Amino acid sequence: MNKSELIKAISEKPELDGMTQANIDKVFKAFVEVISEAMANGDQVALVGFGTFLVRERQARSGRNPRTGETISIASAKIPSFKAGKALKDAVQ
């Protein structure tokens, strides 16, 4: 499912009767922006029953260039992560 299909599916929910797909798109963009800003500030966003968006620290490590076989050092990095909540895990099962 891509973004436009997701917005269309959300607009078909009966509890959102009267909201246009354009309005839902604006809300979705704001939702993504707020989560992105929070994670950029090092915060985590917990949605009870759904999951938690958080930033994890990946340690520096050594790797190998597959083309030359040369050992290279890979710098540490912050990576976005999502930890699914129990309700979401149960829904998928």
C-alpha positions in Angstrom: 0.0 0.0 0.0 1.4 3.4 -1.0 0.6 6.8 0.5 -2.3 7.6 -1.9 -3.9 4.2 -1.3 -3.5 4.7 2.5 -5.2 8.1 2.3 -8.0 6.7 0.2 -8.5 3.8 2.7 -8.6 6.3 5.6 -11.1 8.5 3.8 -13.4 5.5 3.4 -13.7 5.0 7.2 -17.2 5.8 8.4 -16.0 7.8 11.4 -14.3 10.3 9.0 -17.4 10.9 7.0 -17.2 14.3 5.4 -13.4 14.7 5.4 -11.9 15.0 2.0 -8.8 13.2 0.8 -7.1 16.5 0.6 -7.7 17.2 4.3 -6.6 13.7 5.3 -3.4 14.2 3.2 -2.7 17.5 5.1 -3.2 15.7 8.4 -1.0 12.8 7.3 1.8 15.2 6.2 1.6 17.0 9.6 1.7 13.6 11.4 4.9 12.6 9.6 6.5 16.0 10.1 5.8 16.0 13.8 7.2 12.5 14.3 10.3 13.4 12.1 11.0 16.5 14.2 10.6 14.7 17.5 13.0 12.0 16.4 15.5 14.6 15.0 15.5 16.0 18.6 16.2 12.6 20.0 12.7 12.1 21.4 10.6 9.0 20.9 7.0 8.9 20.0 4.9 6.2 21.6 1.4 5.4 20.3 -0.1 3.0 22.8 -1.4 -0.1 21.0 0.5 0.7 17.8 4.1 1.1 18.6 7.0 3.5 19.3 9.1 5.5 16.9 12.6 6.0 18.3 16.2 6.8 17.3 18.9 4.1 17.9 22.6 4.6 18.0 24.6 2.4 15.6 28.2 2.0 16.9 31.2 2.6 14.8 32.6 -0.6 13.2 34.9 -2.0 10.6 33.7 -3.3 7.3 35.1 -4.6 4.1 34.8 -3.1 0.6 33.3 -5.9 -1.4 35.0 -4.8 -4.6 38.6 -4.5 -3.3 38.4 -6.5 -0.1 40.0 -3.6 1.7 39.0 -3.0 5.4 37.3 0.3 6.0 35.9 2.0 9.1 32.2 2.8 9.2 31.3 5.7 11.4 28.7 5.6 14.1 25.2 6.7 13.1 21.8 7.5 14.5 19.1 5.5 12.7 15.3 5.7 12.9 13.6 2.7 14.3 10.1 1.4 15.0 9.1 -1.0 17.7 5.7 -2.5 17.2 3.3 -2.6 20.1 1.5 -5.7 21.4 -1.9 -4.8 19.8 -0.2 -4.4 16.4 1.7 -7.7 16.8 -1.6 -9.4 17.8 -3.4 -7.9 14.8 -0.8 -9.2 12.4 -0.9 -12.7 13.9 
